[in-house]
Amino acid sequence: MDFVANFCKFFLFVFTAGITTPNYFFMLGILCFFYYILPLRFRWIVFFLANLMFAFSVSRLGVFVMVFMTASVWLASVALGKIQSETAKKIIFASTVCLNALILIAMKDMQLLKNAGFLTKLAPIGISYWCLSLLAYLADCHRGLCTPERNPAKFLACAAFFPIAVSCPIIKIKETCAQI
């Protein structure tokens, strides 16, 4: 158990060191190693764990926000894929968009309060990117342009892919899921 705890502490140290430090590139090398030794069907697990560790290292609140937003969009996209009623689809789509937009606005307001000195926690990094890419995926599912991902963990791995979240370019989730 000590090995696992120390391993997690090491990765948290590497992630918090910054994306331009040698530690970050060392961590990417380790992730690439595990990615390529795993069979193809399990490689997404490396991205899933790396995304969670990255979000945790940036902001404890970030993990909760990332998982909650992703879960809400995943549930809505799966529902959109199963429901036949257009009215129900519109209600699910609109309510999920409103929920995620409210979370985004709340996180941005929290950032303003932090800059004013009222809060000590930083809003999750890339929250705008996550929110907008999730909503674009939901819109694609609503329009029937893509089929919803059935695995919630794989969807999280695609939606919160940390190298893109911090450096861009903005890539659609359906394209990321197709590659992972």
TORSE-971368 format. One record per residue (C-alpha): residue number from 0; residue in one letter; y, x, z. Coordinates in steps of 0.2 Angstrom, whole numbers. Layout:
% residues N
NODE, pos, code, y, x, z
NODE, NUM, a, Y, X, Z
...
% end
This chain:
% residues 180
NODE, pos, code, y, x, z
NODE, 0, m, 0, 0, 0
NODE, 1, d, 12, 14, 3
NODE, 2, f, 10, 20, -14
NODE, 3, v, 15, 4, -21
NODE, 4, a, 30, 3, -10
NODE, 5, n, 35, 20, -14
NODE, 6, f, 32, 17, -33
NODE, 7, c, 44, 2, -32
NODE, 8, k, 57, 11, -22
NODE, 9, f, 57, 25, -35
NODE, 10, f, 59, 12, -50
NODE, 11, l, 73, 4, -40
NODE, 12, f, 81, 21, -38
NODE, 13, v, 80, 25, -56
NODE, 14, f, 87, 8, -61
NODE, 15, t, 101, 9, -50
NODE, 16, a, 105, 27, -55
NODE, 17, g, 113, 20, -71
NODE, 18, i, 108, 19, -89
NODE, 19, t, 116, 35, -95
NODE, 20, t, 107, 46, -82
NODE, 21, p, 92, 57, -85
NODE, 22, n, 82, 46, -72
NODE, 23, y, 84, 31, -83
NODE, 24, f, 77, 40, -98
NODE, 25, f, 63, 46, -87
NODE, 26, m, 59, 28, -82
NODE, 27, l, 60, 22, -100
NODE, 28, g, 47, 36, -104
NODE, 29, i, 35, 29, -90
NODE, 30, l, 37, 12, -96
NODE, 31, c, 33, 17, -114
NODE, 32, f, 18, 26, -108
NODE, 33, f, 11, 10, -99
NODE, 34, y, 16, 0, -114
NODE, 35, y, 6, 10, -126
NODE, 36, i, -9, 12, -115
NODE, 37, l, -11, -6, -113
NODE, 38, p, -20, -17, -125
NODE, 39, l, -8, -27, -137
NODE, 40, r, -11, -44, -129
NODE, 41, f, -5, -37, -112
NODE, 42, r, 10, -26, -117
NODE, 43, w, 22, -40, -113
NODE, 44, i, 18, -37, -94
NODE, 45, v, 27, -21, -95
NODE, 46, f, 43, -29, -101
NODE, 47, f, 41, -43, -88
NODE, 48, l, 40, -31, -73
NODE, 49, a, 53, -20, -80
NODE, 50, n, 65, -35, -82
NODE, 51, l, 62, -41, -64
NODE, 52, m, 65, -23, -57
NODE, 53, f, 80, -21, -67
NODE, 54, a, 88, -37, -62
NODE, 55, f, 83, -34, -44
NODE, 56, s, 91, -17, -44
NODE, 57, v, 107, -24, -50
NODE, 58, s, 108, -39, -40
NODE, 59, r, 96, -48, -28
NODE, 60, l, 105, -64, -33
NODE, 61, g, 102, -59, -51
NODE, 62, v, 83, -61, -50
NODE, 63, f, 85, -78, -43
NODE, 64, v, 97, -83, -56
NODE, 65, m, 88, -75, -70
NODE, 66, v, 71, -84, -65
NODE, 67, f, 80, -100, -62
NODE, 68, m, 89, -101, -78
NODE, 69, t, 74, -95, -88
NODE, 70, a, 63, -107, -80
NODE, 71, s, 74, -122, -83
NODE, 72, v, 76, -117, -102
NODE, 73, w, 57, -114, -103
NODE, 74, l, 53, -131, -95
NODE, 75, a, 65, -140, -106
NODE, 76, s, 59, -131, -122
NODE, 77, v, 41, -136, -118
NODE, 78, a, 46, -154, -115
NODE, 79, l, 56, -154, -131
NODE, 80, g, 40, -148, -140
NODE, 81, k, 30, -162, -133
NODE, 82, i, 41, -177, -132
NODE, 83, q, 43, -188, -147
NODE, 84, s, 58, -199, -142
NODE, 85, e, 74, -192, -149
NODE, 86, t, 84, -200, -135
NODE, 87, a, 74, -191, -122
NODE, 88, k, 75, -175, -132
NODE, 89, k, 94, -177, -132
NODE, 90, i, 95, -180, -113
NODE, 91, i, 84, -165, -109
NODE, 92, f, 94, -154, -121
NODE, 93, a, 111, -159, -114
NODE, 94, s, 106, -159, -96
NODE, 95, t, 98, -141, -98
NODE, 96, v, 114, -135, -107
NODE, 97, c, 125, -142, -93
NODE, 98, l, 115, -135, -79
NODE, 99, n, 115, -117, -87
NODE, 100, a, 133, -118, -91
NODE, 101, l, 137, -123, -73
NODE, 102, i, 127, -108, -67
NODE, 103, l, 136, -97, -79
NODE, 104, i, 153, -103, -73
NODE, 105, a, 148, -102, -55
NODE, 106, m, 143, -83, -58
NODE, 107, k, 159, -79, -67
NODE, 108, d, 169, -87, -53
NODE, 109, m, 159, -77, -41
NODE, 110, q, 164, -61, -51
NODE, 111, l, 182, -66, -49
NODE, 112, l, 180, -68, -31
NODE, 113, k, 172, -51, -29
NODE, 114, n, 186, -43, -39
NODE, 115, a, 199, -52, -27
NODE, 116, g, 189, -44, -12
NODE, 117, f, 182, -60, -6
NODE, 118, l, 163, -56, -10
NODE, 119, t, 153, -40, -9
NODE, 120, k, 139, -45, -20
NODE, 121, l, 141, -42, -39
NODE, 122, a, 137, -56, -51
NODE, 123, p, 121, -52, -61
NODE, 124, i, 123, -41, -75
NODE, 125, g, 122, -48, -92
NODE, 126, i, 123, -66, -86
NODE, 127, s, 133, -72, -101
NODE, 128, y, 121, -64, -113
NODE, 129, w, 106, -72, -104
NODE, 130, c, 114, -89, -103
NODE, 131, l, 120, -89, -121
NODE, 132, s, 103, -82, -128
NODE, 133, l, 93, -95, -118
NODE, 134, l, 104, -109, -124
NODE, 135, a, 102, -103, -142
NODE, 136, y, 83, -103, -140
NODE, 137, l, 84, -121, -133
NODE, 138, a, 95, -126, -148
NODE, 139, d, 82, -119, -160
NODE, 140, c, 68, -128, -151
NODE, 141, h, 78, -144, -151
NODE, 142, r, 81, -143, -170
NODE, 143, g, 63, -139, -173
NODE, 144, l, 66, -121, -179
NODE, 145, c, 54, -113, -167
NODE, 146, t, 39, -118, -157
NODE, 147, p, 41, -116, -138
NODE, 148, e, 33, -101, -130
NODE, 149, r, 19, -108, -119
NODE, 150, n, 18, -94, -106
NODE, 151, p, 32, -94, -94
NODE, 152, a, 30, -75, -89
NODE, 153, k, 30, -70, -107
NODE, 154, f, 45, -81, -111
NODE, 155, l, 54, -72, -96
NODE, 156, a, 49, -55, -103
NODE, 157, c, 57, -60, -120
NODE, 158, a, 72, -69, -113
NODE, 159, a, 78, -55, -101
NODE, 160, f, 73, -40, -111
NODE, 161, f, 84, -28, -101
NODE, 162, p, 89, -14, -114
NODE, 163, i, 96, -28, -125
NODE, 164, a, 105, -37, -110
NODE, 165, v, 115, -21, -106
NODE, 166, s, 118, -14, -123
NODE, 167, c, 116, -27, -136
NODE, 168, p, 114, -32, -150
NODE, 169, i, 112, -50, -147
NODE, 170, i, 95, -55, -153
NODE, 171, k, 87, -72, -153
NODE, 172, i, 73, -75, -141
NODE, 173, k, 61, -82, -154
NODE, 174, e, 63, -65, -163
NODE, 175, t, 59, -55, -147
NODE, 176, c, 44, -66, -143
NODE, 177, a, 37, -64, -160
NODE, 178, q, 38, -45, -158
NODE, 179, i, 31, -44, -141
% end
